[in-house]
Amino acid sequence: MLVALFMMVWTDCFAQNEISSPYSRYGIGLVNNSSNSTLASMGNVSYAMQSNDYINFRNPASYVAFDSLSFVGDIAFNISSIHLKTTALTQRGTLGRIGYITIGLPVTKHWRTSVGFIPFSDRGYNITDSQTLPEIGSVNYKYTGEGGLMQLYWGNAFKLCKGLSLGVNLSYLFGTLSSIRYEEFTGDYYYNYRIAQNDYADGIYIQAGLQYKVNIGEFHKLGIGAVYENSAYIWMKRNLLVNRYINEYNSVNTYDTAYAVLNQKGSMRIPQSVGGGLSYSYKDKLLVGVDVTWQNWQKYSLKWKNSSTVSSVDSLKDAIVVNAGLQYIPDPSSGKFGKNIAFRIGARYSTGYIQIHNLPISEFAISAGIGMPFKTFNSKCALNLMLEYGSMGGLKNDLIRQSYVKIGLNLVLVERWYQRVKLE
């Protein structure tokens, strides 16, 4: 089973992270701040959450909740419908892909571990523009981009004392950020230009988490969680090719190479973030949580060797993200299927880390979902459905409003291990 999960990672289905968002042009693309599908339907609240029925990779300290005799596997699929709108135009698109693949298992009595693949950021856009320049005439511009960063993590959690746990995710970030810019002139005496740029990234990223759980009376439980993600320097390599041509560009003709740079080395700084959260549960029937995160995107930078300037001219700013959600199970101790279904709702708000025309591009989303548990001979499983609606940007000041509807489906398998079969 483990081999099958990891083989799936390298298929084209997982590698395709195409999206359609003009806001993914900035920085490293749109950053994926999602948690697992169970918590995503609760507004992505996660810092103080832990369970032996899912893998909360947003806070590695939560891994201590894994059962000492069980293996946990979690795979998710997402389908999104995206709607882009300006004051004059609209565009719609649909995409589907694997959301993540994670596994978790016990190592010793006080040590748990987890491994997984998660999208870290996505880039995908197609923008056209035109303007009239004095003594030159009309110029048409086209900007396209694709790619993103992936995250392969190995996490470990340790139980320090009753209710207190510490965890660390050591992640390898890798991927390609591609962009192409076309400049086409209407006059007959000018060359048109195509500037193609591929930035290859790989580096180490560390995330540390802390959780404390305490029982208050017989039925009440309170949880506190905190997460710190370090300011990581990622190794970069750039290939840049500038072609000039006449009329329209196509892939058949051969064009003059006006300028080329191969294997230019550099570094990218992904800024730090700090977050904390609270959770409250009553009789395992009601679970409520809230998170607050500060992201230091103003410190993002992209530098190249043999260059006196920082090539990142993106307007990024610090952001605050608030998540809140709840879960209700009618009767967790009942053997009836209908009594064990989990109902979830949540919301999240971000002040936004992208800034255009000195206006922050804020984000808002609401979500809902259900979890349906079922058992097999030697394992228990859960099928979780999630529906999320979100939007970012707006129509004022010539901006673009981006809204989406996402449907998520994930399957969690908790299989009993380390047990000897006794024959009588």
C-alpha positions as CSV (number, residue, x, y, z in Angstrom):
1,M,0.0,0.0,0.0
2,L,2.8,2.4,0.8
3,V,4.5,1.8,-2.5
4,A,1.2,2.4,-4.4
5,L,0.7,5.7,-2.6
6,F,4.2,7.0,-3.4
7,M,4.1,5.8,-7.0
8,M,0.9,7.8,-7.5
9,V,2.8,11.0,-6.5
10,W,4.9,10.9,-9.6
11,T,2.0,10.5,-12.1
12,D,1.1,13.4,-14.3
13,C,-2.2,13.7,-12.5
14,F,-0.5,14.9,-9.4
15,A,2.1,17.0,-11.2
16,Q,-0.5,19.1,-13.0
17,N,-1.3,22.1,-10.8
18,E,-2.7,24.4,-13.5
19,I,-5.0,27.1,-12.2
20,S,-6.5,30.2,-13.7
21,S,-5.8,33.3,-11.6
22,P,-4.1,36.6,-12.5
23,Y,-3.2,37.0,-8.9
24,S,-0.9,33.9,-9.1
25,R,1.5,36.1,-11.1
26,Y,2.9,37.6,-8.0
27,G,5.6,36.1,-5.7
28,I,5.7,32.3,-5.8
29,G,2.0,32.1,-7.0
30,L,-1.0,31.6,-4.9
31,V,0.1,30.0,-1.6
32,N,-1.7,26.9,-0.5
33,N,-2.7,27.4,3.2
34,S,-5.2,24.5,3.2
35,S,-5.2,21.8,5.8
36,N,-6.6,18.3,5.3
37,S,-10.1,18.0,3.9
38,T,-11.6,17.3,7.3
39,L,-10.4,20.5,8.8
40,A,-10.8,22.4,5.5
41,S,-14.5,22.1,5.8
42,M,-14.1,23.8,9.2
43,G,-12.5,26.9,7.7
44,N,-9.0,25.4,7.8
45,V,-8.8,25.7,11.5
46,S,-6.0,23.4,12.6
47,Y,-3.4,24.7,15.1
48,A,-5.1,23.2,18.2
49,M,-6.7,20.2,16.5
50,Q,-5.5,16.6,16.9
51,S,-7.2,13.2,16.2
52,N,-6.3,9.6,15.6
53,D,-8.7,9.6,12.6
54,Y,-6.8,12.1,10.4
55,I,-3.4,13.7,9.7
56,N,-3.2,17.4,10.7
57,F,-0.1,18.4,8.8
58,R,-0.6,22.1,9.6
59,N,0.6,21.4,13.1
60,P,3.1,18.5,13.4
61,A,2.6,18.3,17.2
62,S,-0.8,16.8,16.5
63,Y,0.8,13.5,15.3
64,V,1.0,12.3,18.8
65,A,-2.7,11.5,18.6
66,F,-2.0,8.5,16.2
67,D,-3.0,5.2,17.7
68,S,-0.1,3.1,18.9
69,L,-1.3,0.1,16.9
70,S,-2.6,1.8,13.8
71,F,-1.4,3.2,10.4
72,V,-3.2,6.3,9.0
73,G,-3.4,7.1,5.3
74,D,-5.2,10.1,3.8
75,I,-5.6,11.0,0.1
76,A,-7.7,13.9,-1.2
77,F,-9.1,15.0,-4.6
78,N,-10.4,18.5,-5.4
79,I,-12.5,20.0,-8.2
80,S,-12.7,23.7,-8.5
81,S,-14.8,26.0,-10.7
82,I,-13.2,29.5,-11.0
83,H,-15.0,32.7,-12.0
84,L,-13.0,35.8,-13.0
85,K,-14.8,39.1,-13.5
86,T,-14.0,42.7,-14.4
87,T,-16.3,45.6,-15.0
88,A,-16.5,44.5,-18.7
89,L,-15.5,40.8,-19.0
90,T,-16.0,37.5,-17.4
91,Q,-14.2,34.1,-17.6
92,R,-14.9,30.7,-16.2
93,G,-12.8,27.6,-15.8
94,T,-12.8,24.2,-14.1
95,L,-9.9,22.1,-12.9
96,G,-9.4,18.9,-10.9
97,R,-6.4,17.3,-9.3
98,I,-5.1,15.3,-6.3
99,G,-5.1,17.5,-3.3
100,Y,-2.5,15.7,-1.2
101,I,-1.2,12.3,-0.1
102,T,-0.2,11.8,3.5
103,I,0.5,8.8,5.9
104,G,1.1,8.6,9.6
105,L,2.2,5.8,12.0
106,P,3.6,5.2,15.4
107,V,7.4,4.7,16.1
108,T,7.6,4.3,19.8
109,K,5.3,5.0,22.8
110,H,6.0,8.7,22.8
111,W,7.1,9.2,19.1
112,R,4.9,9.5,16.0
113,T,5.9,10.2,12.4
114,S,4.2,11.3,9.2
115,V,5.2,11.7,5.5
116,G,3.3,13.4,2.7
117,F,3.2,15.4,-0.6
118,I,1.3,18.7,-0.5
119,P,1.0,21.5,-3.1
120,F,2.8,24.6,-1.6
121,S,1.9,27.2,-4.3
122,D,0.3,27.4,-7.7
123,R,0.9,29.7,-10.7
124,G,-1.4,29.9,-13.7
125,Y,-2.5,32.9,-15.7
126,N,-3.1,34.3,-19.2
127,I,-3.4,38.1,-19.4
128,T,-3.6,40.4,-22.4
129,D,-3.2,44.1,-22.5
130,S,-2.5,46.9,-25.0
131,Q,-1.4,50.5,-25.0
132,T,-0.5,53.3,-27.5
133,L,3.1,54.7,-27.3
134,P,4.1,58.0,-28.8
135,E,5.9,57.7,-32.2
136,I,5.5,53.9,-32.1
137,G,1.8,53.2,-32.2
138,S,-0.2,50.4,-30.7
139,V,1.6,47.7,-28.7
140,N,-0.1,44.4,-27.6
141,Y,1.2,42.6,-24.5
142,K,0.4,39.0,-23.5
143,Y,1.5,37.4,-20.2
144,T,1.3,33.7,-19.4
145,G,2.5,31.7,-16.5
146,E,2.3,28.2,-15.1
147,G,3.9,25.9,-12.5
148,G,4.3,26.1,-8.8
149,L,6.1,24.6,-5.8
150,M,5.5,21.2,-4.2
151,Q,6.2,20.2,-0.6
152,L,7.5,16.8,0.4
153,Y,7.5,16.7,4.2
154,W,8.7,14.3,6.9
155,G,7.2,15.2,10.3
156,N,7.9,13.9,13.8
157,A,6.0,14.5,17.0
158,F,7.0,13.7,20.6
159,K,4.9,13.5,23.7
160,L,6.8,15.5,26.4
161,C,4.4,15.0,29.2
162,K,0.6,14.5,29.8
163,G,-1.2,16.7,27.3
164,L,1.9,18.4,26.0
165,S,3.5,17.6,22.6
166,L,6.1,19.0,20.3
167,G,6.5,18.4,16.6
168,V,8.6,19.4,13.6
169,N,8.0,19.1,9.8
170,L,11.2,19.0,7.7
171,S,10.1,19.8,4.2
172,Y,11.8,19.8,0.8
173,L,10.3,22.4,-1.6
174,F,10.8,22.0,-5.3
175,G,9.2,23.0,-8.5
176,T,9.3,25.3,-11.5
177,L,7.8,28.8,-11.9
178,S,7.4,29.7,-15.6
179,S,6.4,32.9,-17.3
180,I,6.3,34.2,-20.9
181,R,5.8,37.8,-22.0
182,Y,5.0,38.8,-25.6
183,E,5.4,42.3,-27.0
184,E,3.9,42.8,-30.4
185,F,4.0,46.1,-32.3
186,T,1.6,47.0,-35.1
187,G,4.1,48.9,-37.2
188,D,6.1,47.2,-40.0
189,Y,9.5,48.5,-38.9
190,Y,9.7,46.9,-35.4
191,Y,10.6,43.5,-34.2
192,N,8.3,41.7,-31.8
193,Y,9.7,40.0,-28.7
194,R,9.0,36.9,-26.7
195,I,10.7,36.7,-23.3
196,A,10.5,33.2,-21.8
197,Q,11.7,32.7,-18.2
198,N,11.9,29.4,-16.2
199,D,12.8,29.6,-12.5
200,Y,13.7,26.2,-10.9
201,A,13.5,26.1,-7.1
202,D,14.6,23.6,-4.4
203,G,15.4,24.0,-0.8
204,I,14.6,23.1,2.8
205,Y,11.7,24.5,4.8
206,I,11.0,23.9,8.6
207,Q,7.8,24.1,10.5
208,A,7.6,23.6,14.3
209,G,4.5,23.1,16.3
210,L,3.4,22.9,20.0
211,Q,0.1,21.6,21.4
212,Y,-1.4,21.3,24.9
213,K,-4.6,19.4,25.7
214,V,-6.3,19.5,29.1
215,N,-9.5,18.0,30.4
216,I,-11.8,20.3,32.3
217,G,-14.2,18.2,34.3
218,E,-15.7,15.0,32.9
219,F,-17.0,16.3,29.5
220,H,-15.0,19.3,28.5
221,K,-11.6,19.5,26.8
222,L,-9.5,22.5,25.9
223,G,-6.7,22.7,23.4
224,I,-4.0,25.2,22.7
225,G,-1.7,25.2,19.7
226,A,1.1,27.3,18.2
227,V,3.0,27.0,14.9
228,Y,6.2,28.7,13.7
229,E,7.4,28.5,10.0
230,N,10.9,29.7,9.5
231,S,12.2,32.2,7.0
232,A,13.6,29.9,4.4
233,Y,16.2,30.6,1.7
234,I,15.5,28.5,-1.4
235,W,18.1,27.8,-4.1
236,M,17.1,29.1,-7.5
237,K,18.2,28.5,-11.1
238,R,17.0,30.6,-14.0
239,N,16.9,30.1,-17.8
240,L,16.0,33.2,-19.7
241,L,15.5,33.3,-23.5
242,V,14.5,36.4,-25.5
243,N,13.5,35.9,-29.1
244,R,12.6,38.5,-31.7
245,Y,10.3,37.9,-34.7
246,I,8.0,39.5,-37.2
247,N,4.3,39.1,-37.4
248,E,2.8,36.5,-35.0
249,Y,4.8,34.0,-32.9
250,N,4.3,30.3,-33.5
251,S,6.3,27.2,-32.5
252,V,7.1,26.2,-36.1
253,N,9.4,29.0,-37.2
254,T,12.9,29.7,-36.1
255,Y,13.5,33.0,-34.5
256,D,16.5,35.2,-33.8
257,T,17.8,34.9,-30.2
258,A,18.3,38.4,-29.0
259,Y,19.4,37.5,-25.5
260,A,19.9,34.3,-23.4
261,V,20.9,33.4,-19.9
262,L,21.3,29.8,-18.8
263,N,21.6,28.4,-15.3
264,Q,21.8,31.7,-13.6
265,K,22.0,31.0,-9.9
266,G,20.1,32.9,-7.2
267,S,18.1,32.6,-3.9
268,M,14.6,33.2,-2.9
269,R,13.5,34.1,0.6
270,I,10.2,32.7,1.7
271,P,9.2,34.7,4.8
272,Q,8.3,33.4,8.2
273,S,4.9,33.0,9.7
274,V,3.6,32.6,13.3
275,G,0.2,31.3,14.3
276,G,-1.8,30.2,17.3
277,G,-5.2,28.6,18.0
278,L,-7.7,27.4,20.5
279,S,-10.1,24.4,20.5
280,Y,-12.9,23.3,22.7
281,S,-14.8,20.0,22.7
282,Y,-17.8,18.7,24.6
283,K,-18.4,15.0,25.0
284,D,-16.7,14.5,21.7
285,K,-19.9,15.6,20.2
286,L,-19.1,19.3,19.7
287,L,-15.8,20.6,18.5
288,V,-15.0,24.3,18.1
289,G,-11.8,25.9,17.0
290,V,-10.3,29.3,16.0
291,D,-6.8,30.2,14.6
292,V,-4.9,33.5,14.0
293,T,-1.8,33.6,11.7
294,W,0.6,36.4,10.9
295,Q,2.5,36.0,7.6
296,N,5.6,38.2,7.0
297,W,5.3,38.4,3.2
298,Q,6.9,41.9,3.1
299,K,10.2,40.2,3.6
300,Y,9.8,38.0,0.4
301,S,12.8,38.5,-2.0
302,L,14.3,37.0,-5.1
303,K,18.0,37.7,-5.8
304,W,20.3,36.6,-8.6
305,K,24.1,36.4,-8.7
306,N,25.9,38.9,-10.9
307,S,23.0,41.3,-10.5
308,S,23.0,44.4,-8.4
309,T,19.2,44.5,-8.1
310,V,16.6,42.4,-6.5
311,S,14.5,41.0,-9.3
312,S,11.3,40.8,-7.2
313,V,9.3,43.9,-7.9
314,D,6.1,42.3,-6.6
315,S,4.1,44.3,-4.2
316,L,3.6,42.0,-1.3
317,K,2.6,42.9,2.2
318,D,2.2,41.2,5.6
319,A,-1.0,39.4,6.1
320,I,-3.3,38.3,9.0
321,V,-5.4,35.2,8.5
322,V,-8.3,34.2,10.8
323,N,-9.9,30.7,10.7
324,A,-12.9,29.4,12.6
325,G,-15.0,26.3,12.5
326,L,-17.0,23.7,14.3
327,Q,-18.0,20.1,14.1
328,Y,-21.0,18.3,15.5
329,I,-21.6,14.5,15.8
330,P,-25.0,13.5,17.1
331,D,-23.8,10.4,19.1
332,P,-20.1,9.4,18.8
333,S,-20.6,6.3,21.0
334,S,-23.6,4.9,19.0
335,G,-23.2,2.0,16.6
336,K,-25.7,3.4,14.2
337,F,-24.3,5.0,11.0
338,G,-26.6,8.0,11.1
339,K,-25.6,8.9,14.7
340,N,-21.8,9.0,13.7
341,I,-22.0,11.3,10.8
342,A,-19.9,14.5,11.4
343,F,-21.4,17.8,10.3
344,R,-18.9,20.7,9.8
345,I,-19.0,24.4,8.9
346,G,-16.3,27.1,8.9
347,A,-15.0,30.4,7.6
348,R,-11.7,32.1,7.0
349,Y,-10.6,35.6,6.2
350,S,-7.2,37.0,5.1
351,T,-6.2,40.6,4.8
352,G,-4.2,39.4,1.8
353,Y,-0.5,39.4,1.0
354,I,-0.8,40.8,-2.5
355,Q,-1.1,44.6,-3.0
356,I,-2.0,46.2,-6.3
357,H,-2.4,50.0,-6.7
358,N,-1.7,50.2,-3.0
359,L,-4.9,48.1,-2.3
360,P,-4.6,44.8,-0.5
361,I,-6.2,41.8,-2.2
362,S,-8.2,40.4,0.7
363,E,-9.7,36.9,0.7
364,F,-12.8,35.4,2.3
365,A,-14.2,31.8,2.2
366,I,-17.0,29.8,3.8
367,S,-17.1,26.0,3.9
368,A,-19.2,23.1,5.0
369,G,-18.8,19.3,4.9
370,I,-19.8,15.9,6.3
371,G,-17.7,13.0,7.4
372,M,-19.1,9.4,7.0
373,P,-17.3,6.7,9.0
374,F,-17.4,3.0,8.1
375,K,-15.5,-0.1,9.2
376,T,-13.9,-3.1,7.5
377,F,-12.5,-6.3,8.9
378,N,-9.3,-4.8,10.3
379,S,-9.6,-1.1,9.8
380,K,-11.9,1.9,10.0
381,C,-12.3,4.4,7.3
382,A,-14.0,7.8,6.7
383,L,-15.2,9.4,3.6
384,N,-15.3,13.2,3.9
385,L,-17.0,15.6,1.5
386,M,-16.3,19.3,1.5
387,L,-17.8,22.3,-0.2
388,E,-16.1,25.7,-0.2
389,Y,-16.9,29.1,-1.7
390,G,-14.3,31.8,-1.7
391,S,-13.5,35.2,-3.3
392,M,-10.6,37.6,-3.5
393,G,-10.1,41.0,-5.1
394,G,-12.9,43.2,-6.3
395,L,-14.1,45.4,-9.2
396,K,-13.0,48.8,-8.0
397,N,-9.9,50.5,-9.3
398,D,-9.8,48.3,-12.4
399,L,-9.1,45.2,-10.3
400,I,-10.4,41.6,-10.9
401,R,-12.8,39.8,-8.7
402,Q,-11.9,36.1,-8.5
403,S,-14.4,33.7,-7.0
404,Y,-14.5,29.9,-6.8
405,V,-16.5,26.9,-5.7
406,K,-14.4,23.9,-4.6
407,I,-15.6,20.4,-4.0
408,G,-13.3,18.2,-2.0
409,L,-13.3,14.5,-1.4
410,N,-10.9,12.6,0.8
411,L,-10.6,9.0,2.0
412,V,-9.0,8.3,5.4
413,L,-7.9,4.8,6.2
414,V,-7.0,3.8,9.8
415,E,-5.7,0.2,9.7
416,R,-4.7,-1.9,12.7
417,W,-1.0,-2.9,12.7
418,Y,1.4,-4.7,15.0
419,Q,-1.1,-7.3,16.0
420,R,-0.5,-11.1,16.0
421,V,-3.3,-13.3,14.9
422,K,-4.0,-16.0,17.5
423,L,-5.4,-19.3,16.2
424,E,-7.3,-21.5,18.5
